[in-house]
Structure formats: C-alpha cells, structure tokens
Amino acid sequence: MRKLVKMSLAAAMMMGVGSTALQAEGMEVLSNITVDGQIRARYEHVDAKDNGKSSANAYTNRLKLGVGADLFGTDWLSAYAEMTNVSAINDKYGAENANYDMVQDSKQTRLTQAYVDAKYGNTLLRVGRQAVNLDNIRFIGTVDWRQMPQTLDAIALVDNSIENLSLLAAYATQVNTITYNGSLDTRTLLLNASYSVMPELKVTVYDYMIGSGTGAGNPAPGNEKTAGAGSDTYGIALTGNIAADDATTINYRAEYARQSDPTMKRSGFSRADDIKADYYNLELGAKVEGFLIGAQYEVLGGHSFGSAHNSFQTPLATLHAHNGWADMFTATPQEGLRDLSGHIGYTAKGFGTLKAIYHDYRTDSGSNDYGRELDIIFIKPCGLVKGLDLMAKYADYRGDDEAANTSAAALANDTRKFWLMADYKFSTK
C-alpha cells in the first residue's frame, strides 16, 4: 500500500516537473489541472477542572494545499495529492506541553491524501491515501474538526450504476490519525450500501469490519483485549426529509447497529472475545422559516462487568460531531452511554447560523448520571471575502457526582472549552 501511495503522489505532483517537456513531444501527461486549499486559523481555550494542569490556550493554523489532474489525456484516469501543515504560535496546550489541558493539534506537516482514480461510467476505483466520510460520520470519518485530519491508506470501490443505489467497498491497511505522525496498521474492510426509495426515505445498511488492534496502540503482553481491539459493526439506518410546506422541512434518522467480535486480524494482537453491544439512535428535527428545533436519543451499549472492550466503541469515527463538543466521550465507558439531547437555533442568509444544544448523559448499564453539557455555536460567512467563514463556539460540561461511581470517574469533573475560528477555502474548479 505504501508503494501505491508513493505512485499516487508522484502522478499528481508531476505538474511542472516534466509535463511541459512531455507535452512538447506530443504526450499530454497532465490536463485539467486544479488547485484547492484551506487556511484555518483557530484559538482554542480548554479549562478542565481538578486534573492538576493549567488551562490551555492554543493558537493554531491549518494550511492545506491540494493538486489534481487528469492523466495521459484521458477523462477516466486522474490523480490527486494534498499536503497539510499544522502550525502554532505557542505551546501552552497539551499536545505540545503536558503541563496544560489537552488540545489535540500537534505541530506537524503530512501528506494527507495521495491517490489515483479510475472511472468507468458511474463506477470509481480509488487507490491510495484518501479521506473517507460515511453517512453521518458516526462510525467512519476524517475527524476534520481537528487541524490534522484522519485519513486511510486504502483501496475503495464506489458504484452508482443503478439509479438511487450507492455501493461502497473499501479495504484499509493503515489509519493516519490526528496525532503527531500518528499511524496505525490495520486490516479493515468497510461495506456500505444505500438506496433512496423516495425523497422522504433512504435506507442504508453497512458492515464495518475493523481489524483487531486498530486504535489499541501496543497493549501489554497478556492484555491484548483492550477497548481498541477491533470489532464488527453491522446495522441499518432509515433517514429522510419531509417537506411539510414551502417553509417547513422535517428530517429524521432511525438507526440500529450491533457490535460483535472482529473477523479481521492484525499480527501481534489477540482477537477480542465476547463483544456484544447494541447501538440505537433516534433523531427528529425541523426547520420552520429559518428556525431550527430537534431532539435526539442515542444509546451506545455497555455492561457493568468485564472491561471497556465490551461496550460499543467507534475508533474510526469523527467523535467531535457526536455526544458533545467538550469531547468527554472519545471512548465509550464500560457502562455504556445514553445521550438525550435537544437543540434550538436559527439560520438565514446574511445572518449565518446560531444553534444551542443541551445534552443529558447517563450510563446504559446501571442508573448513574455522567453529567450534562451545553453547546453553543455561531457561524457566519464573511460577506467581504468569498470562501471565508467566521465561527465562535462554546462547550460547557458539568460532571455529576454519580460519575465517580463508574469506570470513568473523571467524568465527574467539569470541563469548559471555547473557540474562535476563521476558515478560508479556495479552489480553481
């Protein structure tokens, strides 16, 4: 797979290296060249109580540049390469200084994508390092909220040949995580199929076979069965949008998934046994004349016995988008999680989007409270600069004393986070 990544990078980055000479000889190596990029400057403040560390104040920036082109004069073969740099003007945060609360944005530069695409009709084969976001990114995502995204070294096949039917199969050998030079060898197979019955109903079924050891690091000998030991997750989701009238739209999601022992293996890691955990998610939302309102009830199954690997885990998810922006549940506690939330907001052109979300967290097994959280966000496009969005965001987690009685006792502590961000994107497409 690493050879495939290098080939993909070489193909995409040949622009300006030898293409001019080759074109002069009558061979068009690269055509329809496009460039895209992003500059994302962010201030993040984190204040986690009772952990013995100082509050974090991180000033970071993401600089991303991507180049794509058709290859050899064809309209079916193309390549893309993308570099991402994360820089910071200080080190007063956990990823750079252990004396401060954690902000997981290490200073680093990485090849984040490098792939070759081959298209035939409505079928696409992609080989190389790539960003993969599936459905609502609850199980598979790029963790794009962090400055360095998560990508996969993979072979992916996507087919849309049948009307309203979308099929995806991907095999990944490496996960490139958000941490400094982070990478995990894996043997992971992703299968996803969705069929749009009508605008009001889409049915999605999936099976995500995450290899044993993915996300587990290097466990101590004899203790290979850890929370990141891999699993098979298969499920079904029903989603849709219903136009009640010209000014009112209702959206919903109903989903169930089951997690069991992994069938895919990675050398040096034992296969976890006795994983039996369920996932439920019910969402209902509405937009009325720009006003937003909705509720969600999400359950990640857990047990009051055994270890955390028995609870429902999502090691390849974009976790920041779920269960609160304070990121208190980046791993599901042994007792599981029940998250009841509601949101209100308003969105309009020229105004932007203002939204508030309230979460109530409880254990799935037993009857303990973890805590509550209030999240608020305001996003507004900058009218003076095309492609520039401005954002302010706040998360306030208040831990409950009952959390001290669970396997995740740290959830009894309060955590507050605040962000200011300017996000500029551009493209020659």
C-alpha positions as CSV (number, residue, x, y, z in Angstrom):
1,M,0.0,0.0,0.0
2,R,2.9,2.4,0.7
3,K,4.1,1.9,-2.8
4,L,0.7,2.7,-4.1
5,V,0.6,5.9,-2.1
6,K,4.0,7.0,-3.5
7,M,2.9,6.2,-7.0
8,S,-0.2,8.3,-6.4
9,L,1.8,11.2,-5.1
10,A,4.3,11.1,-8.0
11,A,1.5,11.1,-10.6
12,A,-0.2,14.1,-9.1
13,M,2.9,16.1,-8.3
14,M,4.5,15.7,-11.8
15,M,2.9,19.1,-12.7
16,G,5.7,21.4,-13.5
17,V,8.4,18.7,-13.1
18,G,8.3,17.0,-16.5
19,S,4.9,17.6,-18.1
20,T,6.0,20.6,-20.3
21,A,8.7,18.5,-22.0
22,L,6.4,15.6,-22.5
23,Q,3.7,17.8,-24.0
24,A,6.2,19.2,-26.4
25,E,6.8,15.7,-27.7
26,G,3.1,15.2,-28.2
27,M,2.2,13.4,-25.0
28,E,-0.1,15.2,-22.7
29,V,0.7,13.7,-19.2
30,L,-1.4,16.1,-17.2
31,S,-4.5,18.1,-18.1
32,N,-7.4,19.9,-16.4
33,I,-5.1,20.8,-13.5
34,T,-7.0,22.1,-10.5
35,V,-5.7,23.5,-7.2
36,D,-7.6,23.8,-3.9
37,G,-6.6,24.8,-0.4
38,Q,-7.6,26.0,3.0
39,I,-6.3,28.3,5.6
40,R,-7.9,27.7,9.0
41,A,-6.7,29.8,12.0
42,R,-8.1,28.9,15.4
43,Y,-7.9,29.9,19.0
44,E,-8.9,27.2,21.5
45,H,-9.3,27.5,25.2
46,V,-9.7,24.5,27.5
47,D,-10.3,24.5,31.2
48,A,-10.6,21.0,32.7
49,K,-11.2,21.2,36.5
50,D,-9.3,19.1,39.1
51,N,-6.8,17.4,36.8
52,G,-3.7,19.3,38.2
53,K,-3.0,21.0,34.8
54,S,-3.1,24.6,33.7
55,S,-5.8,25.8,31.3
56,A,-4.8,25.6,27.6
57,N,-4.7,28.5,25.2
58,A,-3.8,27.2,21.7
59,Y,-3.3,29.4,18.7
60,T,-3.1,27.1,15.7
61,N,-3.4,27.2,12.0
62,R,-4.1,24.6,9.3
63,L,-2.6,25.2,5.8
64,K,-3.8,22.7,3.2
65,L,-2.9,22.6,-0.5
66,G,-4.2,20.0,-3.0
67,V,-3.5,19.5,-6.6
68,G,-5.4,17.3,-9.0
69,A,-5.2,16.5,-12.7
70,D,-6.4,14.1,-15.5
71,L,-3.7,11.7,-16.6
72,F,-2.3,11.0,-20.1
73,G,-5.1,12.9,-21.9
74,T,-7.8,10.6,-20.6
75,D,-11.2,11.5,-19.0
76,W,-11.2,8.3,-16.9
77,L,-7.9,8.4,-15.1
78,S,-6.9,11.1,-12.7
79,A,-4.7,11.8,-9.6
80,Y,-4.8,14.0,-6.5
81,A,-2.3,14.9,-3.9
82,E,-2.8,17.0,-0.7
83,M,-0.3,18.3,1.9
84,T,-1.4,19.7,5.3
85,N,0.6,21.7,7.7
86,V,-0.4,22.4,11.3
87,S,1.5,25.3,12.9
88,A,1.1,27.1,16.3
89,I,2.4,30.4,17.7
90,N,2.7,29.0,21.2
91,D,2.9,25.7,23.1
92,K,0.6,26.3,26.0
93,Y,-1.6,23.2,25.3
94,G,-1.4,19.5,25.9
95,A,-0.3,18.2,22.5
96,E,2.9,20.3,22.9
97,N,3.2,20.7,26.7
98,A,2.0,18.1,29.2
99,N,1.5,20.7,31.9
100,Y,-1.5,22.1,30.1
101,D,-5.0,20.8,29.3
102,M,-5.3,18.8,26.1
103,V,-5.8,20.4,22.7
104,Q,-5.0,17.6,20.2
105,D,-3.4,19.8,17.4
106,S,0.3,18.9,17.3
107,K,2.6,21.0,15.1
108,Q,3.3,18.8,12.0
109,T,3.3,18.5,8.2
110,R,1.9,15.5,6.5
111,L,0.9,14.1,3.1
112,T,-2.8,13.8,3.9
113,Q,-4.1,12.5,0.6
114,A,-2.4,10.9,-2.4
115,Y,-4.5,8.7,-4.7
116,V,-5.2,7.7,-8.3
117,D,-8.8,7.5,-9.6
118,A,-10.0,5.2,-12.4
119,K,-13.6,5.8,-13.6
120,Y,-15.8,3.7,-15.8
121,G,-19.3,5.1,-16.2
122,N,-20.7,5.5,-12.7
123,T,-18.1,3.3,-11.1
124,L,-15.0,4.7,-9.4
125,L,-11.9,2.9,-8.2
126,R,-9.6,4.9,-5.8
127,V,-6.2,3.6,-4.8
128,G,-4.0,5.4,-2.2
129,R,-4.3,7.7,0.8
130,Q,-7.7,9.1,1.0
131,A,-10.3,10.9,3.1
132,V,-13.3,8.6,3.9
133,N,-16.5,10.0,5.4
134,L,-19.5,7.6,5.5
135,D,-23.1,8.6,6.3
136,N,-23.3,10.9,9.4
137,I,-19.6,10.1,10.2
138,R,-20.7,8.3,13.4
139,F,-18.6,5.3,12.6
140,I,-16.2,6.3,9.8
141,G,-14.9,9.9,9.4
142,T,-11.9,12.2,8.9
143,V,-12.1,13.9,12.3
144,D,-11.9,17.1,10.3
145,W,-12.6,19.3,13.3
146,R,-9.1,18.8,14.4
147,Q,-6.4,20.6,12.4
148,M,-4.8,17.5,11.1
149,P,-7.4,15.2,9.6
150,Q,-7.6,11.4,9.8
151,T,-7.2,9.5,6.5
152,L,-6.9,5.9,5.4
153,D,-4.4,4.1,3.1
154,A,-7.0,2.1,1.2
155,I,-8.4,0.7,-2.0
156,A,-12.0,1.9,-2.4
157,L,-14.7,1.0,-5.0
158,V,-17.8,3.1,-5.3
159,D,-20.6,2.2,-7.7
160,N,-23.7,4.3,-8.6
161,S,-24.6,2.4,-11.8
162,I,-28.1,1.6,-10.6
163,E,-30.4,4.6,-10.1
164,N,-30.9,5.6,-6.5
165,L,-28.5,2.9,-5.3
166,S,-25.0,3.7,-4.0
167,L,-22.5,0.9,-3.1
168,L,-19.1,1.3,-1.4
169,A,-16.4,-1.3,-0.5
170,A,-13.1,-0.3,0.9
171,Y,-10.1,-2.2,2.3
172,A,-7.7,-0.2,4.5
173,T,-4.2,-1.2,5.6
174,Q,-3.3,1.9,7.6
175,V,-5.1,4.6,9.6
176,N,-3.3,8.0,9.6
177,T,-4.6,9.5,12.9
178,I,-4.8,13.2,14.0
179,T,-1.8,12.9,16.5
180,Y,1.8,13.7,15.7
181,N,3.0,11.4,12.9
182,G,0.2,9.1,14.1
183,S,-0.4,5.9,12.1
184,L,-1.9,2.5,12.9
185,D,-1.5,-0.7,10.9
186,T,-4.9,-2.2,10.4
187,R,-6.8,-4.8,8.4
188,T,-10.2,-3.2,8.0
189,L,-13.0,-3.8,5.5
190,L,-15.8,-1.3,5.1
191,L,-19.1,-2.1,3.3
192,N,-21.9,0.4,2.8
193,A,-25.0,0.4,0.6
194,S,-27.8,3.0,0.5
195,Y,-31.0,3.1,-1.6
196,S,-33.2,6.2,-2.0
197,V,-36.7,4.8,-2.0
198,M,-38.1,8.4,-2.3
199,P,-37.0,11.9,-1.0
200,E,-38.7,11.0,2.3
201,L,-36.9,7.7,2.8
202,K,-33.4,6.4,2.3
203,V,-32.3,3.0,3.6
204,T,-28.7,2.4,4.4
205,V,-27.1,-0.8,5.5
206,Y,-23.5,-1.3,6.5
207,D,-20.9,-3.7,7.9
208,Y,-17.7,-2.1,9.2
209,M,-15.1,-4.8,10.0
210,I,-12.4,-3.1,11.9
211,G,-9.3,-5.2,12.4
212,S,-8.2,-6.3,15.9
213,G,-5.7,-3.9,17.4
214,T,-6.9,-0.8,15.5
215,G,-6.7,2.0,17.9
216,A,-5.2,-0.1,20.7
217,G,-1.6,1.0,20.5
218,N,0.7,-1.6,21.9
219,P,-1.0,-3.4,24.8
220,A,1.0,-5.2,27.4
221,P,1.5,-8.9,26.8
222,G,-1.4,-10.9,28.1
223,N,-3.7,-7.8,27.9
224,E,-4.4,-7.7,24.2
225,K,-8.2,-7.5,24.7
226,T,-8.5,-3.7,25.0
227,A,-11.1,-1.1,24.1
228,G,-9.4,-0.7,20.7
229,A,-9.1,-4.4,19.9
230,G,-11.3,-4.2,16.8
231,S,-14.9,-5.3,16.1
232,D,-17.5,-5.9,13.5
233,T,-20.3,-3.4,13.4
234,Y,-23.3,-4.0,11.2
235,G,-26.5,-2.0,11.1
236,I,-29.3,-0.3,9.3
237,A,-30.4,3.4,9.2
238,L,-33.6,5.0,7.9
239,T,-33.3,8.7,7.0
240,G,-35.3,11.3,5.1
241,N,-36.5,14.8,4.6
242,I,-40.2,15.7,4.5
243,A,-41.4,19.0,3.1
244,A,-44.5,19.8,5.1
245,D,-45.0,23.1,3.2
246,D,-42.9,25.7,1.5
247,A,-41.5,27.0,4.8
248,T,-41.2,23.8,6.8
249,T,-38.9,20.8,6.5
250,I,-38.8,17.8,8.8
251,N,-35.8,15.5,9.0
252,Y,-35.4,12.2,10.8
253,R,-33.0,9.3,11.5
254,A,-33.7,5.9,13.0
255,E,-30.8,3.6,13.3
256,Y,-29.8,0.3,14.9
257,A,-26.4,-1.4,14.9
258,R,-24.9,-4.5,16.5
259,Q,-21.2,-4.9,17.5
260,S,-19.5,-8.3,17.8
261,D,-16.1,-9.9,17.8
262,P,-13.7,-8.8,14.9
263,T,-13.3,-11.1,12.0
264,M,-10.3,-9.1,10.6
265,K,-7.0,-9.6,12.4
266,R,-3.7,-7.8,12.8
267,S,-0.5,-9.6,13.6
268,G,0.5,-9.4,17.2
269,F,-3.0,-8.7,18.6
270,S,-5.4,-11.2,20.0
271,R,-8.9,-11.2,18.8
272,A,-11.3,-9.8,21.3
273,D,-13.9,-12.2,22.6
274,D,-17.5,-11.8,23.8
275,I,-18.2,-8.3,22.3
276,K,-21.9,-8.0,22.4
277,A,-23.1,-4.4,22.3
278,D,-26.0,-2.6,20.7
279,Y,-26.4,0.9,19.3
280,Y,-29.7,2.9,18.9
281,N,-30.2,6.3,17.5
282,L,-33.4,8.3,17.1
283,E,-33.3,11.8,15.7
284,L,-36.1,14.2,14.7
285,G,-35.6,17.8,13.6
286,A,-37.5,20.6,11.9
287,K,-36.7,23.9,10.1
288,V,-39.5,26.4,10.1
289,E,-39.0,29.8,8.5
290,G,-35.3,29.5,9.4
291,F,-35.9,28.4,12.9
292,L,-34.3,25.1,14.0
293,I,-35.6,22.6,16.6
294,G,-34.9,19.0,17.2
295,A,-34.2,16.1,19.6
296,Q,-32.0,13.0,19.7
297,Y,-31.7,9.9,21.8
298,E,-28.6,7.9,21.3
299,V,-27.5,4.7,23.1
300,L,-24.1,3.1,23.0
301,G,-24.4,-0.2,24.8
302,G,-22.3,-1.1,27.8
303,H,-22.0,-3.6,30.7
304,S,-21.5,-3.3,34.4
305,F,-19.0,-6.2,34.3
306,G,-15.9,-7.1,32.2
307,S,-13.9,-4.4,30.6
308,A,-14.4,-1.5,28.2
309,H,-13.9,-3.6,25.1
310,N,-17.4,-5.0,25.8
311,S,-19.0,-1.6,25.3
312,F,-19.9,-0.1,21.9
313,Q,-16.8,1.6,20.5
314,T,-16.3,3.7,17.4
315,P,-12.5,4.1,16.9
316,L,-12.7,5.5,13.4
317,A,-15.5,8.0,14.0
318,T,-15.5,11.8,13.9
319,L,-16.3,11.8,17.5
320,H,-16.4,15.6,18.0
321,A,-19.6,15.7,16.0
322,H,-21.4,13.5,18.5
323,N,-22.0,13.4,22.2
324,G,-21.0,16.9,22.9
325,W,-18.2,19.3,21.8
326,A,-16.4,19.1,25.1
327,D,-15.2,15.6,23.8
328,M,-15.7,13.9,27.1
329,F,-16.7,10.6,25.4
330,T,-13.9,9.9,23.0
331,A,-14.1,6.3,24.2
332,T,-17.3,4.7,25.4
333,P,-17.1,3.9,29.2
334,Q,-17.5,0.3,30.3
335,E,-21.1,1.1,31.4
336,G,-22.0,2.5,28.0
337,L,-23.7,5.8,27.3
338,R,-27.2,7.2,26.9
339,D,-27.3,10.7,25.4
340,L,-30.6,12.6,25.4
341,S,-30.2,15.9,23.6
342,G,-32.3,18.7,22.2
343,H,-31.4,21.8,20.1
344,I,-32.8,25.1,19.0
345,G,-31.4,27.6,16.6
346,Y,-31.9,30.0,13.7
347,T,-30.3,30.2,10.2
348,A,-30.7,32.7,7.4
349,K,-28.7,34.1,4.5
350,G,-26.8,37.1,5.6
351,F,-27.3,36.2,9.3
352,G,-25.5,32.9,9.5
353,T,-26.4,30.1,11.9
354,L,-26.9,30.2,15.6
355,K,-27.5,27.0,17.4
356,A,-27.6,25.7,21.0
357,I,-27.6,22.0,22.1
358,Y,-28.2,20.5,25.5
359,H,-27.1,17.0,26.5
360,D,-28.0,14.8,29.4
361,Y,-25.6,11.9,29.8
362,R,-26.3,8.7,31.7
363,T,-24.9,5.1,31.9
364,D,-26.5,2.4,29.8
365,S,-25.9,-0.2,32.4
366,G,-26.9,0.8,35.9
367,S,-28.6,4.1,36.8
368,N,-25.8,6.6,37.2
369,D,-25.6,10.1,35.8
370,Y,-22.4,11.2,34.0
371,G,-23.3,14.8,33.6
372,R,-24.8,17.5,31.4
373,E,-23.5,19.7,28.7
374,L,-24.5,23.0,26.9
375,D,-23.0,23.6,23.4
376,I,-23.4,26.9,21.5
377,I,-22.2,27.8,18.0
378,F,-22.4,30.8,15.7
379,I,-21.2,30.6,12.1
380,K,-21.3,33.4,9.6
381,P,-19.9,33.7,6.1
382,C,-17.8,36.8,5.7
383,G,-19.5,38.9,3.0
384,L,-16.3,40.8,2.2
385,V,-14.3,37.7,1.3
386,K,-15.7,34.8,-0.7
387,G,-14.9,31.5,0.9
388,L,-14.3,32.8,4.3
389,D,-16.4,31.7,7.3
390,L,-16.1,33.0,10.8
391,M,-17.1,30.9,13.9
392,A,-17.5,31.2,17.6
393,K,-18.2,28.0,19.6
394,Y,-18.6,27.1,23.3
395,A,-18.9,23.8,25.2
396,D,-19.7,23.6,29.0
397,Y,-19.7,20.2,30.5
398,R,-20.8,19.8,34.1
399,G,-20.0,16.5,35.7
400,D,-22.3,14.7,38.1
401,D,-21.0,13.3,41.4
402,E,-22.5,9.9,40.4
403,A,-19.9,9.6,37.6
404,A,-17.3,8.9,40.3
405,N,-19.1,5.5,40.9
406,T,-18.4,4.4,37.3
407,S,-15.4,3.2,35.4
408,A,-15.0,6.7,34.0
409,A,-14.6,8.6,37.3
410,A,-13.0,11.6,35.6
411,L,-16.4,12.4,34.1
412,A,-17.4,13.9,37.5
413,N,-15.1,16.8,36.7
414,D,-16.2,20.0,34.9
415,T,-14.8,21.0,31.5
416,R,-15.3,24.2,29.5
417,K,-14.0,24.9,26.0
418,F,-14.2,28.0,23.8
419,W,-13.1,28.5,20.1
420,L,-12.7,31.4,17.7
421,M,-12.0,30.4,14.1
422,A,-11.6,31.9,10.7
423,D,-11.8,29.3,7.8
424,Y,-10.9,30.3,4.3
425,K,-11.2,27.8,1.4
426,F,-10.4,28.3,-2.3
427,S,-10.5,26.3,-5.5
428,T,-9.8,26.8,-9.2
429,K,-12.5,24.3,-10.1
